[in-house]
């Protein structure tokens, strides 16, 4: 069974590796990235490495509540099911 998996922070680190692993398993992966250029690059890399066309990219800055709401509306409209949600977050502390 192919699962639809949405992963935030998917352009690097744990988010990228998790996205790649799920794509290699044959799942439909939705990458959520803040930066369009980085997102497009990682989407192409994952598609090629996993040999999968089921890798989508959505752009959203999740530090903005209006962006979160826009992302949620997009997901609801574009995908009939969301089986897995991985909220991969990065935090920068200055103190």
Residue, then its C-alpha position, 0 to 999 in steps of 0.5 A: x500500500x502506498x502511503x501519502x506522507x507529508x514532511x516539514x523541513x524536508x530540504x535538509x538533515x533528518x527531514x531530507x533523509x526521512x523523505x528519501x527513505x519513504x520515497x525509496x519504500x514507494x510512498x508518495x512524499x510531500x516535501x514542505x520547504x520554506x525556500x523554493x530553490x532548495x525545495x526544488x533541488x531536494x525534490x529533484x534529488x529525491x526523485x532521481x535517487x529513489x527512482x520515484x515520480x511521487x515526490x511533491x513540493x509545497x512551499x510554506x514558511x511555518x513560522x507564519x500562522x497564515x502560511x500554515x493555514x494556506x498550507x493546510x488548505x492546499x493539502x486538503x484540496x490536493x490530497x484525498x488522504x494524508x496517512x503520515x504527518x512528520x513535523x520535523x522542526x528546527x530551532x535556533x536558540x540565541x541564548 
